[in-house]
């Protein structure tokens, strides 16, 4: 099939690469010229495990192309996938639809034969109706259906998730569109579950899922707070809870709060939709407020641990919002660093993948180090903020001779607590 993808970011690019790998002819479109130029020159613009190999293979065999031209991609497409950003509105925090509306208006002129316009971006309930009317207004002769096709990939596992989806939710009432989407996902039929629902239900499923996961993280963080006071260990508690199949063991890792480009903005957008519809979404609001407070609490604990902040060095390990990605959007690590900088903390940091993106946010406010040991040199406190597995293998004996003070605040419960204690470190984890 011929596929055009509008928006070549963390969702659009892995989706384009995956669909090309399945044998489709894919054109990924973006309005950012430098991004398209880089991709045309075989340079990936994001980090995702396993993406590069498939990207290079499919650009070489011609299945995957890149363009800044809407016309080039859309006019021959059977399916146009919209994967542009839906950031929070700076004031109301509702999902800002300006990129969606622009993409729908721009693509309308180039629709020729019957085309399915599928929205992969996370969009408020009713957006499918808006896209439909924008296109019809601009191009009254266009033959098309707008389908909701929410994306559930996890950053860091985008390629794996593309080929091994838990479910593919499709929101449409059109039989013609349904056939096109069934053909698009033909290779997945055996292993995945195509779920056809109404467009509004599909749009809601995405928000309801993300809000639920955010609440689960908030919940385990609150339980970690409780464990600290009550003398229990959250690792044991989470294990015991997770063995119950109704609860499941995922998203039960306490930490510095949820972040990334999805949970913070999607919970805010869902809360806004609740208000709009006069529905009390108290759990979601509690998670939003609790998550903000969490980052403040962690920053305070760091400041308490260092004591004389102005004359101390803090080593931060991890800047990305989670492991496996270079994405620093709404990263708790970055928010916490900003809070520490307000108190004039001196920070030296390392992240295996996110250094460049972190630099674009934090600029010259911190020292960037090329490995764990450089970050910890002469440090008064080591703080682990992202759960990169390479941090599990830190040589604590070597660190002991490098750090000024042997103090660890392990916000991901990643390091070997017993070993740290036996080496004379003051060790603090989360919920233990
Ligand atoms: P992103 O910012 O990485 O990429 C969006 C891209 O769209 C940018 O490169 C931008 O230049 C481009 N763009 C914007 N307007 C355009 C236009 N009119 N024409 C062409 N290109 C245009 O965003 P993302 O992280 O890929 O997220 C995209 C959407 O998918 C969002 O709604 C997000 O909530 C949703 N989503 C994201 C994830 C994730 O893990 N990142 C997961 C599921 C869903």
Boltz pocket constraint, residues with backbone or C-beta under 6 A from the ligand:
constraints:
  - pocket:
      binder: B
      contacts: [[A, 6], [A, 7], [A, 8], [A, 9], [A, 10], [A, 11], [A, 12], [A, 29], [A, 30], [A, 31], [A, 32], [A, 35], [A, 83], [A, 84], [A, 85], [A, 86], [A, 99], [A, 102], [A, 103], [A, 106], [A, 120], [A, 121], [A, 122], [A, 123], [A, 151], [A, 152], [A, 153], [A, 154], [A, 155], [A, 261], [A, 262]]
      max_distance: 6.0
